């Protein structure tokens, strides 16, 4: 067995991005949506609504995403206890997403707004209204098993139907990834604005609503899509029921609108880091073998005289060892490689991790 130390220039690290379909149908667009009456009527139904690609009682039914409604005041759901004011599933969920994304229990969600924008909440005019406070919102939480490392920016195309607003009965939403020159973050979380348009490009006629800003936010690394009810109400007349201490069935409301749109396109992506190792066998190296058919086991001499000055061996395997000769990795080449004093070999070994 022969050893050769690898030098620093023999190693090259490369990262490739691999995309794949997200849905269980292996189709980039999900067109049929189903729920489970058992889940909806159970205790978890007060918190979220699971959406399947087929009837939930089918053997191949799998959850694709969950619909969640959150309200900072606890409206739209029944109180846990009528004598404890304000505490309900919608408020609990709002706090959970605030801790997860904002990482600060005192901060509020802010939806983006266009540059030429002004509004007056509660009669107080905002002088620099570049962001809109999100005191309630819907969340589409993609099932973790559906995507790999993150959602693929620019692949989102979601059609939502409503009852008719300033822009009609239907709006198509996407992220604004192609309109950005650099990544934006909320704390340590990468964020994109949810806008009207397609394939990561905002609509040329305007991708924000004039009175409510963006349609929400997309968090690719968390697998979350947040929807701004104010923008959806303005655009297509879709609004949640914010009745206090009452089940507003808001998860079902959004489900009906997504099902009515019948088109949810989204892909996932994964970064594969590869370590390339270049193994070089020069003309004077690795020309002899310790195989018993080559070397005499008793004398250690080459058995055949013509192999003394003109040996011929075949390289089939490359082993990688540490400094204490512990075997760490093995690479098999596709076919045996002939090696003698007249030939040199350069073999590239790829390690994925």
Sine and cosine of phi, psi and omega as CSV:
sin_phi,cos_phi,sin_psi,cos_psi,sin_omega,cos_omega
0.00,0.00,0.69,-0.73,-0.01,-1.00
-0.91,-0.41,0.60,-0.80,0.01,-1.00
-0.88,-0.47,0.51,-0.86,0.10,-1.00
-0.56,-0.83,0.78,-0.63,-0.03,-1.00
-0.97,0.25,0.71,-0.70,0.04,-1.00
-1.00,0.08,0.63,-0.77,0.03,-1.00
-0.99,-0.11,0.20,-0.98,-0.03,-1.00
-0.87,0.49,-0.59,0.81,-0.03,-1.00
-0.96,0.27,-0.08,1.00,0.06,-1.00
-0.99,0.12,-0.09,1.00,-0.04,-1.00
-0.92,-0.39,0.72,-0.70,0.09,-1.00
-0.69,-0.72,0.76,-0.65,0.01,-1.00
-0.97,-0.26,0.74,-0.68,0.00,-1.00
-0.71,-0.70,0.54,-0.84,0.03,-1.00
-0.83,-0.56,0.80,-0.61,0.02,-1.00
-0.88,-0.48,0.60,-0.80,0.04,-1.00
-0.98,-0.19,0.82,-0.58,-0.02,-1.00
-0.91,-0.41,0.78,-0.63,0.01,-1.00
-0.95,-0.31,0.44,-0.90,0.01,-1.00
-0.42,-0.91,0.30,-0.95,0.06,-1.00
-0.92,0.40,0.49,-0.87,-0.08,-1.00
-0.99,-0.13,-0.58,0.82,-0.15,-0.99
-0.99,0.14,0.39,-0.92,0.01,-1.00
-0.92,0.39,-0.29,0.96,0.01,-1.00
-0.97,0.24,-0.11,0.99,-0.09,-1.00
0.88,0.47,0.34,0.94,0.07,-1.00
-0.91,-0.43,0.70,-0.72,-0.03,-1.00
-0.90,0.43,-0.30,0.95,-0.01,-1.00
-0.89,-0.45,0.82,-0.58,0.08,-1.00
-1.00,-0.07,0.84,-0.55,-0.09,-1.00
-0.91,-0.42,-0.27,0.96,0.01,-1.00
-0.86,-0.52,0.67,-0.75,-0.11,-0.99
-0.73,-0.68,0.69,-0.73,-0.05,-1.00
-0.65,-0.76,0.46,-0.89,0.06,-1.00
-0.81,-0.58,0.15,-0.99,0.03,-1.00
-0.93,-0.36,0.84,-0.54,0.02,-1.00
-0.91,0.42,-0.48,0.88,0.03,-1.00
-0.92,0.38,-0.74,0.67,0.02,-1.00
-0.91,0.41,-0.68,0.74,-0.03,-1.00
-0.89,0.46,-0.61,0.79,-0.01,-1.00
-1.00,0.05,-0.16,0.99,0.01,-1.00
-0.99,0.14,-0.09,-1.00,-0.04,-1.00
-0.91,0.42,-0.55,0.84,0.00,-1.00
-0.94,0.34,-0.34,0.94,0.00,-1.00
-0.89,0.45,-0.35,0.94,0.06,-1.00
-0.96,0.29,-0.26,0.97,-0.09,-1.00
-0.93,-0.37,-0.66,0.75,-0.05,-1.00
-0.47,-0.88,0.28,-0.96,0.04,-1.00
-0.84,-0.55,0.89,-0.46,0.00,-1.00
-0.99,0.15,0.69,-0.73,-0.02,-1.00
-0.90,-0.43,0.76,-0.65,-0.04,-1.00
-0.94,-0.34,0.26,-0.97,0.05,-1.00
-1.00,0.03,-0.19,0.98,0.02,-1.00
-0.48,-0.88,-0.01,-1.00,0.02,-1.00
-0.82,0.57,0.72,-0.69,-0.13,-0.99
-0.89,0.45,-0.35,0.94,0.00,-1.00
-1.00,0.00,0.02,1.00,0.09,-1.00
-0.97,0.24,0.51,-0.86,-0.05,-1.00
-0.91,0.41,-0.44,0.90,-0.03,-1.00
-0.99,-0.14,0.21,0.98,0.01,-1.00
-0.94,0.35,0.75,-0.66,0.03,-1.00
-0.67,-0.74,0.60,-0.80,0.03,-1.00
-0.93,0.38,0.76,-0.65,0.03,-1.00
-0.99,-0.13,-0.68,0.73,0.06,-1.00
-0.31,-0.95,0.26,-0.96,0.06,-1.00
-0.92,-0.40,0.56,-0.83,0.10,-1.00
-0.96,-0.27,0.78,-0.63,-0.05,-1.00
-0.75,-0.66,0.69,-0.72,0.11,-0.99
-0.93,-0.36,0.75,-0.66,-0.05,-1.00
-0.82,-0.57,0.64,-0.77,0.01,-1.00
-0.61,-0.79,0.81,-0.59,-0.06,-1.00
-0.91,0.42,-0.41,0.91,0.00,-1.00
-1.00,-0.10,-0.09,1.00,-0.01,-1.00
1.00,0.09,0.20,0.98,-0.01,-1.00
-0.97,0.24,0.33,-0.95,0.05,-1.00
1.00,0.06,0.06,1.00,0.08,-1.00
-0.45,-0.89,0.32,-0.95,-0.04,-1.00
-0.97,0.23,0.58,-0.82,0.01,-1.00
-0.92,0.40,0.53,-0.85,0.10,-0.99
-0.87,0.49,-0.67,0.74,-0.02,-1.00
-0.56,-0.83,0.83,-0.56,-0.10,-1.00
-0.89,0.45,-0.32,0.95,0.00,-1.00
-1.00,-0.01,-0.07,1.00,0.07,-1.00
-0.93,-0.38,0.99,-0.17,-0.17,-0.99
-0.95,0.32,0.71,-0.71,0.19,-0.98
1.00,0.00,-0.17,0.99,-0.08,-1.00
-0.99,-0.16,0.91,-0.40,-0.05,-1.00
-0.51,-0.86,0.14,-0.99,0.01,-1.00
-0.83,0.56,-0.64,0.77,-0.04,-1.00
-0.92,0.40,-0.57,0.82,0.04,-1.00
-0.96,0.28,-0.62,0.78,0.05,-1.00
-0.87,0.49,-0.70,0.72,0.00,-1.00
-0.91,0.42,-0.63,0.78,0.06,-1.00
-0.86,0.52,-0.69,0.72,0.00,-1.00
-0.92,0.40,-0.59,0.81,0.02,-1.00
-0.90,0.43,-0.71,0.70,0.00,-1.00
-0.94,0.33,-0.52,0.85,0.07,-1.00
-0.90,0.43,-0.67,0.74,0.03,-1.00
-0.93,0.37,-0.62,0.78,-0.03,-1.00
-0.93,0.37,-0.70,0.71,-0.15,-0.99
-0.99,-0.11,-0.79,0.61,-0.07,-1.00
-0.98,0.19,-0.41,0.91,0.01,-1.00
0.86,0.51,0.47,0.88,-0.02,-1.00
-0.40,-0.92,0.86,-0.51,-0.06,-1.00
-0.97,0.25,-0.09,1.00,-0.01,-1.00
-0.98,-0.21,-0.12,0.99,-0.05,-1.00
-1.00,-0.04,0.29,-0.96,0.04,-1.00
-0.86,-0.50,0.41,-0.91,0.07,-1.00
-0.96,0.28,0.61,-0.80,-0.03,-1.00
-0.77,-0.64,0.83,-0.55,0.05,-1.00
-1.00,-0.06,0.60,-0.80,-0.04,-1.00
-0.93,0.38,0.39,-0.92,0.03,-1.00
-0.70,-0.72,0.37,-0.93,0.02,-1.00
-0.94,0.33,0.25,-0.97,-0.08,-1.00
-0.91,0.42,-0.69,0.72,-0.02,-1.00
-1.00,-0.08,1.00,0.07,-0.16,-0.99
-0.52,-0.86,0.61,-0.79,0.11,-0.99
-0.46,-0.89,0.57,-0.82,0.07,-1.00
-0.45,-0.89,0.27,-0.96,-0.10,-1.00
-0.75,-0.67,0.99,0.16,0.04,-1.00
-0.95,0.32,0.73,-0.69,0.04,-1.00
0.83,0.55,0.48,0.88,0.07,-1.00
0.99,0.15,-0.03,1.00,-0.01,-1.00
-0.97,-0.24,0.90,-0.44,-0.03,-1.00
-0.96,0.28,0.74,-0.67,0.04,-1.00
-1.00,0.02,0.84,-0.54,-0.09,-1.00
-0.96,0.27,-0.55,0.84,-0.01,-1.00
-0.74,-0.67,0.95,0.32,-0.15,-0.99
-0.99,0.12,0.95,0.32,0.01,-1.00
-1.00,0.06,-0.19,0.98,-0.01,-1.00
-0.65,-0.76,0.55,-0.83,-0.03,-1.00
-0.92,-0.39,0.78,-0.63,-0.02,-1.00
-0.94,0.35,0.75,-0.66,0.03,-1.00
-0.97,-0.23,1.00,-0.03,-0.01,-1.00
-1.00,0.09,-0.18,0.98,0.15,-0.99
-0.43,-0.91,0.42,-0.91,-0.06,-1.00
-0.19,-0.98,0.28,-0.96,0.19,-0.98
-0.99,-0.17,0.45,-0.89,0.09,-1.00
-0.77,-0.64,0.74,-0.67,0.21,-0.98
-0.98,-0.18,0.93,-0.36,-0.02,-1.00
-0.98,-0.19,0.96,-0.29,-0.04,-1.00
-0.93,0.37,0.73,-0.69,0.02,-1.00
-0.84,0.54,0.77,-0.64,-0.11,-0.99
-0.87,0.50,-0.51,0.86,0.00,-1.00
-0.95,0.31,-0.23,0.97,-0.06,-1.00
-0.99,0.16,-0.49,0.87,-0.07,-1.00
-0.85,-0.53,0.31,-0.95,-0.08,-1.00
-1.00,0.03,-0.99,-0.13,-0.05,-1.00
-1.00,0.07,-0.66,0.75,-0.04,-1.00
-0.31,-0.95,0.15,-0.99,0.13,-0.99
-0.96,0.28,0.53,-0.85,-0.05,-1.00
-1.00,0.00,0.95,-0.33,-0.01,-1.00
-0.86,0.52,0.65,-0.76,0.01,-1.00
1.00,-0.04,-0.18,0.98,0.00,-1.00
-1.00,-0.09,-0.12,0.99,-0.07,-1.00
-0.98,0.18,0.83,-0.56,0.15,-0.99
-0.63,-0.78,0.96,-0.27,-0.07,-1.00
-0.86,-0.51,0.84,-0.55,0.04,-1.00
-0.98,-0.19,0.80,-0.60,0.00,-1.00
-0.84,-0.54,0.74,-0.68,0.02,-1.00
-0.98,-0.22,0.43,-0.90,0.00,-1.00
-0.61,-0.79,-0.33,-0.94,-0.03,-1.00
-0.98,-0.18,0.05,1.00,0.00,-1.00
0.95,-0.32,0.86,-0.51,0.03,-1.00
-0.67,-0.74,-0.44,-0.90,-0.03,-1.00
-0.89,0.46,-0.48,0.88,-0.04,-1.00
-0.96,-0.30,0.13,0.99,0.03,-1.00
0.94,-0.33,-0.45,-0.90,-0.08,-1.00
-0.99,-0.17,-0.20,0.98,-0.11,-0.99
-0.67,-0.74,0.60,-0.80,0.10,-0.99
-0.69,-0.72,0.65,-0.76,0.07,-1.00
-0.96,-0.27,0.80,-0.60,-0.11,-0.99
-0.91,-0.41,0.52,-0.86,0.08,-1.00
-0.51,-0.86,0.07,-1.00,0.11,-0.99
-1.00,0.00,0.24,-0.97,-0.05,-1.00
-0.98,-0.19,0.51,0.86,-0.11,-0.99
-0.87,0.50,-0.60,0.80,-0.03,-1.00
-0.98,0.20,-0.20,0.98,0.03,-1.00
-1.00,-0.05,-0.04,1.00,-0.03,-1.00
-0.98,-0.22,0.53,-0.85,0.07,-1.00
-0.99,-0.17,-0.23,0.97,0.03,-1.00
-0.44,-0.90,0.32,-0.95,0.02,-1.00
-0.94,0.34,0.56,-0.83,0.08,-1.00
-0.89,-0.46,0.47,-0.88,-0.10,-0.99
-0.69,-0.72,0.50,-0.86,0.27,-0.96
-0.93,-0.37,0.96,-0.28,-0.15,-0.99
0.90,0.43,-0.86,-0.50,0.03,-1.00
-0.98,-0.20,0.13,0.99,-0.09,-1.00
-0.98,-0.22,0.81,-0.58,0.05,-1.00
-0.94,0.35,0.68,-0.73,-0.08,-1.00
-0.67,-0.74,0.58,-0.81,0.13,-0.99
-0.82,-0.58,0.49,-0.87,0.07,-1.00
-1.00,0.09,0.61,-0.79,0.07,-1.00
-1.00,-0.02,0.87,-0.50,-0.12,-0.99
-0.75,-0.66,0.24,-0.97,0.13,-0.99
-0.98,0.19,0.68,-0.74,-0.07,-1.00
0.49,-0.87,-0.39,-0.92,-0.03,-1.00
-0.45,-0.89,0.50,-0.86,0.13,-0.99
0.79,0.61,0.65,0.76,0.05,-1.00
0.99,0.15,0.13,0.99,0.00,-1.00
-0.88,-0.47,0.77,-0.64,0.06,-1.00
-0.93,0.36,0.47,-0.88,0.00,-1.00
-0.89,0.46,0.64,-0.77,-0.03,-1.00
-0.89,0.45,-0.50,0.87,-0.03,-1.00
-0.99,0.16,-0.05,1.00,-0.02,-1.00
0.81,-0.58,0.84,-0.54,-0.09,-1.00
-0.97,-0.23,-0.09,1.00,0.05,-1.00
-0.93,-0.35,0.41,-0.91,0.12,-0.99
-0.99,0.11,0.58,-0.81,-0.11,-0.99
-0.93,0.38,-0.38,0.93,-0.07,-1.00
-0.90,-0.43,-0.11,0.99,-0.10,-0.99
-0.71,-0.71,0.08,1.00,0.06,-1.00
0.97,0.24,-0.55,-0.83,-0.05,-1.00
-0.96,0.29,0.20,-0.98,0.00,-1.00
-0.99,0.12,0.01,1.00,0.02,-1.00
0.59,-0.81,-0.41,-0.91,-0.02,-1.00
-0.65,-0.76,0.45,-0.89,0.06,-1.00
-0.86,-0.50,0.76,-0.65,0.03,-1.00
-0.91,-0.42,1.00,0.00,-0.13,-0.99
-0.85,0.52,-0.62,0.79,-0.09,-1.00
-0.98,0.20,-0.29,0.96,0.02,-1.00
-0.98,-0.21,-0.17,0.99,-0.04,-1.00
0.93,0.36,0.60,0.80,-0.06,-1.00
-0.84,-0.54,0.63,-0.77,0.13,-0.99
-0.82,-0.57,0.89,-0.46,-0.03,-1.00
-0.98,-0.21,0.75,-0.66,-0.06,-1.00
-0.93,-0.36,0.73,-0.69,-0.02,-1.00
-1.00,0.01,0.95,-0.31,-0.04,-1.00
-0.89,0.47,-0.53,0.85,0.00,-1.00
-0.89,0.46,-0.68,0.73,0.00,-1.00
-0.93,0.36,-0.66,0.75,0.01,-1.00
-0.92,0.39,-0.57,0.82,0.05,-1.00
-0.90,0.43,-0.70,0.72,-0.01,-1.00
-0.91,0.41,-0.68,0.73,-0.14,-0.99
-0.97,0.24,-0.73,0.68,-0.13,-0.99
-0.74,-0.67,0.16,0.99,0.05,-1.00
0.96,0.29,0.42,0.91,0.03,-1.00
-0.99,-0.12,0.90,-0.44,-0.05,-1.00
-0.65,-0.76,0.60,-0.80,0.03,-1.00
-0.98,0.20,0.30,-0.95,0.08,-1.00
-1.00,0.00,0.93,-0.37,-0.07,-1.00
-0.98,-0.21,0.49,0.87,0.05,-1.00
-0.89,0.46,0.74,-0.67,-0.06,-1.00
-0.97,0.24,0.65,-0.76,0.02,-1.00
0.82,0.58,0.70,0.71,0.02,-1.00
-0.47,-0.88,0.64,-0.77,0.03,-1.00
-0.96,0.28,0.96,-0.27,-0.05,-1.00
-0.99,0.15,-0.05,1.00,-0.01,-1.00
0.79,0.61,0.64,0.77,-0.08,-1.00
-0.96,0.28,-0.49,0.87,0.08,-1.00
-0.90,0.44,-0.66,0.75,0.04,-1.00
-0.92,0.39,-0.56,0.83,0.01,-1.00
-0.88,0.48,-0.73,0.68,0.01,-1.00
-0.94,0.35,-0.61,0.79,0.04,-1.00
-0.85,0.53,-0.70,0.71,0.01,-1.00
-0.88,0.48,-0.59,0.80,0.00,-1.00
-0.95,0.31,-0.62,0.78,0.04,-1.00
-0.94,0.34,-0.67,0.74,0.04,-1.00
-0.89,0.46,-0.61,0.79,0.03,-1.00
-0.92,0.39,-0.56,0.83,0.06,-1.00
-0.95,0.32,-0.49,0.87,0.13,-0.99
0.83,0.56,0.53,0.85,0.03,-1.00
-0.35,-0.94,0.94,-0.34,0.03,-1.00
-0.73,-0.68,0.98,-0.22,-0.04,-1.00
-0.96,-0.28,0.76,-0.65,-0.02,-1.00
-0.25,-0.97,0.65,-0.76,0.05,-1.00
-0.86,-0.51,0.23,-0.97,0.07,-1.00
-0.90,-0.43,0.24,-0.97,0.03,-1.00
-0.64,-0.77,0.35,-0.94,-0.01,-1.00
-0.54,-0.84,0.71,-0.71,0.04,-1.00
-1.00,-0.10,0.87,-0.49,0.02,-1.00
-0.97,-0.24,0.88,-0.47,0.03,-1.00
-1.00,-0.05,0.81,-0.59,-0.02,-1.00
-0.88,-0.47,0.68,-0.73,0.08,-1.00
-0.95,-0.32,0.93,-0.37,0.02,-1.00
-1.00,-0.04,0.77,-0.63,0.03,-1.00
-0.89,-0.46,0.85,-0.53,-0.01,-1.00
-0.99,-0.15,0.91,-0.41,-0.03,-1.00
-0.97,-0.23,0.84,-0.54,-0.08,-1.00
-0.92,-0.39,0.79,-0.61,0.09,-1.00
-0.91,-0.42,0.97,-0.25,-0.03,-1.00
-0.97,0.24,0.16,-0.99,-0.14,-0.99
-0.86,0.50,-0.49,0.87,-0.05,-1.00
-1.00,-0.05,0.02,1.00,-0.10,-1.00
-0.94,-0.35,0.48,-0.88,0.15,-0.99
0.84,0.55,0.67,0.74,0.00,-1.00
-0.98,-0.20,-0.09,1.00,0.00,-1.00
-0.84,-0.54,0.40,-0.92,-0.03,-1.00
-0.83,-0.55,0.44,-0.90,0.10,-0.99
-0.99,-0.15,0.17,0.99,0.06,-1.00
-0.88,0.48,0.66,-0.75,-0.01,-1.00
-0.84,0.54,-0.42,0.91,0.02,-1.00
-0.97,0.25,-0.15,0.99,-0.05,-1.00
-0.95,-0.32,-0.64,0.77,-0.08,-1.00
-0.87,-0.49,0.67,-0.74,0.06,-1.00
-0.94,0.34,0.80,-0.60,-0.02,-1.00
-0.93,0.36,-0.43,0.90,-0.06,-1.00
-1.00,0.03,-0.60,0.80,-0.06,-1.00
-0.94,-0.33,-0.31,0.95,-0.04,-1.00
0.97,0.25,0.27,0.96,-0.01,-1.00
-0.99,-0.12,0.41,-0.91,0.09,-1.00
-0.92,0.39,0.77,-0.63,-0.11,-0.99
-0.93,0.36,-0.70,0.72,-0.07,-1.00
-0.97,-0.23,0.80,-0.60,-0.10,-1.00
-0.88,0.48,-0.58,0.82,-0.05,-1.00
-0.94,0.35,-0.21,0.98,0.07,-1.00
-1.00,0.04,-0.09,1.00,-0.04,-1.00
-0.95,0.32,-0.76,0.65,-0.02,-1.00
-0.98,-0.18,-0.26,0.97,0.00,-1.00
-0.70,-0.72,0.91,0.42,-0.03,-1.00
-0.95,0.30,0.46,-0.89,0.10,-1.00
-0.68,-0.73,0.85,-0.53,0.02,-1.00
-0.76,-0.65,0.22,-0.97,0.02,-1.00
-0.84,-0.54,0.80,-0.60,0.06,-1.00
-1.00,0.09,0.82,-0.57,0.01,-1.00
-0.85,-0.53,-0.46,0.89,-0.13,-0.99
-0.63,-0.78,0.60,-0.80,0.08,-1.00
-0.86,-0.51,0.83,-0.56,0.06,-1.00
-0.95,-0.31,0.63,-0.78,0.01,-1.00
-0.92,-0.40,0.80,-0.60,-0.12,-0.99
-0.84,-0.54,0.39,-0.92,0.15,-0.99
-1.00,0.00,-0.11,-0.99,-0.09,-1.00
-0.93,0.36,-0.28,0.96,0.04,-1.00
-0.98,-0.20,0.33,0.94,0.03,-1.00
0.85,0.52,0.52,0.85,0.15,-0.99
-1.00,0.09,0.77,-0.64,-0.02,-1.00
-0.95,0.31,0.84,-0.55,-0.04,-1.00
-0.96,-0.27,-0.56,0.83,-0.04,-1.00
-0.44,-0.90,0.46,-0.89,0.02,-1.00
-0.78,-0.63,0.74,-0.68,0.05,-1.00
-0.87,-0.49,0.80,-0.61,0.06,-1.00
-0.98,-0.21,0.79,-0.62,0.04,-1.00
-0.99,0.12,0.36,-0.93,-0.15,-0.99
-0.91,0.42,-0.51,0.86,0.04,-1.00
-0.48,-0.88,0.43,-0.90,0.01,-1.00
-0.84,0.54,0.67,-0.75,-0.06,-1.00
-0.93,-0.36,0.88,-0.47,-0.01,-1.00
-0.93,0.36,0.72,-0.69,-0.03,-1.00
-0.70,-0.72,0.75,-0.66,0.13,-0.99
-0.49,-0.87,-0.14,-0.99,-0.08,-1.00
-0.93,0.38,-0.23,0.97,-0.03,-1.00
-0.99,-0.14,0.03,1.00,-0.10,-0.99
-0.78,-0.63,0.54,-0.84,0.15,-0.99
-0.84,-0.54,0.46,-0.89,-0.04,-1.00
-0.78,-0.63,0.64,-0.77,0.13,-0.99
-0.80,-0.60,0.93,-0.38,-0.08,-1.00
-0.91,-0.42,0.79,-0.61,0.03,-1.00
-0.99,-0.14,0.85,-0.53,0.03,-1.00
-0.96,-0.27,0.78,-0.63,-0.02,-1.00
-0.94,-0.33,0.84,-0.55,0.04,-1.00
-0.93,-0.37,0.89,-0.45,0.03,-1.00
-0.99,-0.14,0.66,-0.75,0.04,-1.00
-0.41,-0.91,0.00,0.00,0.00,0.00
